[in-house]
Amino acid sequence: MRKWLSLLLATLLTATIAVACASSNDTTAGGGGGSGTSTLDTVLSRGSLICGVNGQLPGFSFVDSKGEYSGLDADYCRAIAAALFDDPSKVEYRNLSAQERFTALAAGEIDVLIRNTTWTINRDTALGLEFEPTTFYDGQGMLVTKASGVKDVKGLSGKSICVQSGTTTEQNLTDRFRKLNIPFTPVVFDDEDALYAAFTQGRCQAATSDRSQLTARRKSLPSPDNYVVLDEVISKEPLGPAVRNNDSKWADAVKWIIYGTFQAEESDITQANLSQSESSTDPEVKRLLGKEGTLGTDMGLPNDFVARVIKHVGNYGEIYDRNIGKPFQLERGLNKLWTEGGLIYSPPFR
């Protein structure tokens, strides 16, 4: 009996070790082809990027009647394509709902999710996502009619509030009102367009989402001057790209492409002065633009990947102003560079 038990334990131990080794060696996590293949290799081999976006949110990712995409998120899709292929058009956009986005990423249907997505501990761990640098610091707010006279969240006691399902917005709303012991009635929608249509039809007394979204949506409503976004902010919403866990090669590539736009603004490198900047004698600028060192090629990117991004898409300030600042007159606030009192900060390029 002892010999039989010893043999059984030895067999189970061997099987356990084999499974553990197989698991630790599989860095694919979907979309990357065979075991050990990074999404970076897959994207380069395919010759284009598959980018998951919203498609319904002006300022971030919005597709017009001609099928053309605009917005800060859409521009970061283009930035990745520009860095990899020197061509920002090498992007296939996939419009995803809030409910579809994480499943699509986990299944390898998209290479990167850039869809006004909040970085949270649960998504970073339990959902198996790897969040990249925050590209927009936001907070949840409330959109109400001016005629309502509502000035803050307490003024919504007993009211109905339109909210999108499958979002941090839904949980934040419940948490905030529970904390303040304020009764309310949630009116839940899967689709953003349906949500704002219901709000304008009076089916709810307020609509809640990220304040940037509310600001953008307000401008597209009939008689936008009849509505106001309350000053009160009820949450922290760091928005940015996400990729699958266990693929550090791809995560590093996306991460440093984003940081490149931050550092370019800090170094005052723009689309307009890029050619002049490329002849700079500043060693930091030379490394950033790939004129010195091997920072790009060390991680499997073209050495001039940041220069490509600036040439085709611009630095962070240019991306922000083009999509958010000028169209919606939304001040940068926390989205200023760290040197100007904001949170936009890149680690050193060295």
C-alpha positions in Angstrom: 0.0 0.0 0.0 2.8 2.4 0.9 4.5 1.7 -2.5 1.2 2.4 -4.3 0.7 5.7 -2.4 4.3 6.8 -3.1 3.8 6.1 -6.8 0.5 8.0 -6.9 2.0 11.0 -5.1 5.0 11.0 -7.4 2.7 10.9 -10.5 0.6 13.8 -9.2 3.6 15.9 -8.3 5.1 15.4 -11.8 1.8 16.4 -13.4 1.5 19.5 -11.2 5.0 20.6 -12.2 4.3 20.0 -15.9 1.1 22.1 -15.7 2.9 24.9 -13.8 5.8 25.0 -16.3 3.4 25.1 -19.2 1.5 27.9 -17.6 4.6 30.0 -16.9 5.9 29.5 -20.4 2.7 30.5 -22.1 3.0 34.3 -22.7 0.5 34.5 -25.5 -2.8 35.2 -23.6 -4.7 35.3 -26.8 -4.2 37.0 -30.1 -0.5 36.2 -30.2 -0.4 33.0 -32.2 1.6 30.1 -30.7 3.1 29.8 -27.3 5.7 32.5 -26.6 4.6 34.7 -29.4 4.0 38.3 -28.4 1.2 40.4 -29.8 3.9 42.8 -31.0 5.2 40.0 -33.4 1.6 39.2 -34.5 0.8 42.8 -35.3 4.0 43.4 -37.2 3.5 40.2 -39.1 -0.1 41.1 -39.9 0.9 44.6 -41.0 -1.9 46.4 -39.1 -3.2 47.1 -35.6 -6.7 46.0 -34.4 -7.8 48.6 -31.9 -10.9 48.3 -29.7 -12.7 51.7 -29.4 -16.0 53.2 -28.4 -17.0 54.8 -31.7 -19.8 56.7 -30.1 -18.0 59.2 -27.9 -17.0 62.6 -29.5 -13.6 63.8 -28.3 -12.4 60.2 -27.6 -13.5 57.9 -30.4 -16.3 58.8 -32.8 -17.0 57.5 -36.3 -18.7 59.9 -38.7 -21.1 59.1 -41.6 -18.0 58.6 -43.8 -16.6 56.0 -41.5 -13.7 58.2 -40.4 -12.6 58.1 -36.8 -11.6 61.1 -34.6 -10.8 61.6 -31.0 -8.0 61.2 -28.4 -8.4 57.4 -28.1 -8.6 57.0 -31.9 -5.4 59.1 -32.2 -3.6 56.8 -29.8 -4.6 53.9 -32.0 -3.0 55.9 -34.9 0.1 56.6 -32.8 0.8 52.9 -32.2 0.3 52.2 -36.0 2.6 55.2 -36.8 5.3 53.9 -34.4 5.2 50.4 -35.9 4.6 51.0 -39.6 5.3 54.7 -40.2 1.7 54.8 -41.3 -1.1 55.9 -39.0 -3.8 54.5 -41.3 -2.7 50.9 -40.6 -5.5 50.5 -38.0 -8.6 48.4 -38.0 -11.1 49.9 -35.5 -13.5 47.7 -33.7 -16.5 49.4 -32.0 -17.2 47.7 -28.7 -19.8 48.3 -26.1 -18.9 48.6 -22.4 -20.1 45.0 -22.0 -18.1 43.6 -25.0 -14.8 45.3 -24.5 -13.0 43.1 -21.9 -14.2 39.8 -23.5 -13.0 41.0 -26.9 -9.6 41.8 -25.5 -9.3 38.5 -23.5 -10.3 36.5 -26.6 -7.6 38.1 -28.8 -10.2 39.7 -31.1 -8.3 43.0 -30.6 -4.7 43.8 -29.9 -5.3 46.8 -27.6 -8.3 48.3 -25.9 -8.4 52.1 -26.1 -11.9 52.9 -25.1 -12.3 55.5 -22.3 -11.7 52.7 -19.8 -11.0 53.3 -16.1 -8.1 51.6 -14.5 -9.3 49.8 -11.4 -7.8 47.1 -9.1 -10.3 44.5 -10.1 -9.8 45.0 -13.8 -6.0 45.1 -13.4 -6.0 41.8 -11.5 -9.1 39.6 -11.6 -9.9 40.5 -15.3 -6.3 39.8 -16.4 -5.7 43.2 -18.0 -2.5 45.2 -18.1 -3.1 48.9 -18.0 -0.9 51.3 -19.8 -0.1 54.9 -18.9 -3.2 57.1 -18.2 -3.9 59.3 -21.1 -6.8 61.2 -19.6 -7.5 61.9 -15.9 -11.2 62.3 -15.4 -13.9 62.1 -12.7 -17.6 61.2 -12.7 -20.2 64.0 -12.8 -23.8 64.7 -13.4 -25.6 66.3 -16.3 -28.9 68.1 -15.5 -31.2 70.7 -17.0 -30.7 74.3 -16.0 -34.5 74.4 -15.3 -34.2 71.8 -12.7 -32.3 74.1 -10.4 -30.1 71.2 -9.2 -26.8 72.5 -7.9 -25.2 69.3 -6.4 -25.7 65.6 -5.9 -27.9 66.1 -2.8 -30.4 68.0 -5.1 -31.0 64.7 -6.9 -32.5 63.0 -3.8 -35.5 60.9 -4.9 -34.7 61.5 -8.6 -34.2 59.1 -11.4 -30.7 59.0 -13.0 -29.7 57.5 -16.4 -26.5 55.4 -16.2 -24.8 53.0 -18.5 -24.5 49.3 -17.4 -21.2 47.4 -17.3 -19.2 50.5 -16.3 -17.5 51.9 -13.2 -20.0 54.7 -13.5 -22.8 52.4 -12.4 -21.0 51.3 -9.2 -19.8 54.8 -8.4 -23.3 56.1 -8.5 -24.6 53.5 -6.2 -21.6 53.9 -3.8 -21.9 57.7 -3.6 -25.6 57.8 -3.0 -25.4 55.0 -0.5 -22.6 56.8 1.4 -24.7 60.0 1.5 -27.9 58.0 2.3 -29.7 59.6 -0.7 -32.5 57.6 -2.3 -32.6 57.5 -6.1 -33.8 55.4 -9.0 -31.3 54.2 -11.6 -32.4 54.0 -15.2 -29.9 51.6 -16.8 -29.0 51.4 -20.5 -26.5 49.3 -22.5 -26.1 51.9 -25.2 -24.8 55.4 -24.7 -27.0 56.9 -27.5 -30.1 55.5 -25.9 -29.1 56.8 -22.6 -28.8 60.4 -23.7 -31.9 60.2 -25.8 -33.9 59.0 -22.7 -32.4 61.9 -20.7 -33.5 64.6 -23.2 -36.9 63.0 -23.3 -37.3 63.5 -19.6 -37.2 59.8 -18.6 -34.6 60.6 -16.0 -33.7 63.9 -14.2 -29.9 63.5 -14.6 -27.4 61.6 -16.7 -24.1 60.5 -15.1 -20.8 59.5 -16.7 -17.2 60.9 -16.8 -17.3 64.7 -16.9 -15.4 64.7 -20.2 -18.1 62.6 -21.8 -20.9 64.7 -20.3 -19.2 67.8 -21.7 -18.9 66.3 -25.1 -22.4 64.9 -25.2 -23.9 68.1 -23.9 -22.7 69.9 -27.1 -24.5 67.5 -29.3 -27.9 67.7 -27.5 -30.7 69.7 -28.9 -30.5 73.2 -27.3 -27.2 72.5 -25.3 -27.5 75.7 -23.4 -30.5 74.2 -21.6 -28.1 71.7 -19.8 -25.3 72.0 -17.4 -22.6 69.7 -16.0 -22.5 70.0 -12.2 -19.2 71.1 -10.7 -19.2 68.3 -8.2 -16.9 65.3 -9.0 -17.8 62.0 -7.3 -15.0 59.7 -8.4 -11.5 59.2 -9.8 -11.4 58.0 -13.4 -7.9 57.4 -14.8 -8.6 56.5 -18.4 -6.1 54.8 -20.7 -5.3 51.8 -22.9 -5.2 48.2 -21.7 -3.6 45.1 -23.1 -3.7 41.4 -22.0 -1.6 40.2 -19.1 1.6 38.1 -19.5 2.9 39.8 -22.7 5.5 42.3 -21.4 7.0 42.8 -24.9 3.7 44.2 -26.3 2.9 46.0 -23.0 6.3 47.7 -23.1 5.8 48.8 -26.7 2.4 50.4 -26.1 3.6 52.0 -22.9 6.6 53.7 -24.3 4.8 54.9 -27.4 2.4 56.7 -25.1 5.3 58.0 -22.9 6.9 59.2 -26.1 4.0 61.6 -26.7 4.3 62.9 -23.1 8.1 63.4 -23.3 7.8 65.1 -26.7 5.5 67.8 -25.3 7.8 68.3 -22.3 10.8 68.6 -24.7 8.7 71.0 -26.9 8.9 68.8 -29.9 5.9 69.2 -32.2 4.8 68.2 -35.7 5.8 71.7 -36.9 9.4 71.7 -35.5 10.2 67.9 -35.7 12.7 68.3 -38.6 14.6 71.0 -36.6 14.5 68.9 -33.4 16.0 65.9 -35.2 19.2 68.0 -35.7 19.3 68.9 -32.0 22.6 68.3 -30.1 20.6 67.7 -26.8 21.5 64.1 -25.9 18.0 63.5 -24.4 16.3 64.7 -27.6 18.7 62.6 -29.7 17.8 59.5 -27.7 14.1 60.3 -27.8 14.0 60.7 -31.6 16.2 57.7 -32.2 19.3 59.6 -33.4 21.5 58.2 -30.7 21.4 54.9 -28.8 19.2 51.9 -29.3 16.2 52.5 -27.1 13.7 51.6 -29.8 15.5 48.5 -31.3 16.2 47.2 -27.7 12.4 46.5 -27.4 11.7 45.4 -30.9 10.5 48.8 -32.3 12.1 51.0 -35.0 14.6 53.2 -33.3 12.8 56.4 -34.5 9.4 55.2 -33.2 8.8 58.4 -31.3 9.7 60.6 -34.3 7.2 58.6 -36.4 4.5 59.3 -33.9 5.2 63.0 -33.7 5.3 63.3 -37.5 2.0 61.6 -38.0 0.0 62.3 -34.8 1.8 64.9 -32.7 2.8 65.2 -29.0 0.3 64.8 -26.1 -0.6 68.5 -26.0 -1.4 68.5 -29.7 -3.5 65.4 -29.4 -5.4 66.9 -26.5 -6.0 70.3 -28.0 -7.1 68.8 -31.4 -9.7 66.5 -29.8 -10.7 67.8 -26.4 -9.4 71.4 -25.8 -10.5 73.2 -28.9 -13.7 71.4 -29.8 -15.1 71.4 -26.2 -13.2 74.2 -24.5 -12.3 71.7 -21.8 -9.3 72.9 -19.7 -6.5 70.4 -19.3 -6.5 70.6 -15.5 -4.9 67.4 -14.2 -4.0 66.6 -17.8 -1.3 69.3 -17.9 2.3 68.3 -17.8 3.8 67.7 -14.4 6.0 70.7 -15.0 2.8 72.8 -15.1 1.1 71.3 -12.1 -0.6 68.3 -13.8 -0.2 64.6 -13.8 1.2 63.9 -17.3 4.7 62.6 -16.6 7.1 60.3 -18.5 9.9 58.3 -17.0 13.3 59.2 -18.5 14.3 58.1 -22.1 17.7 56.7 -21.2 
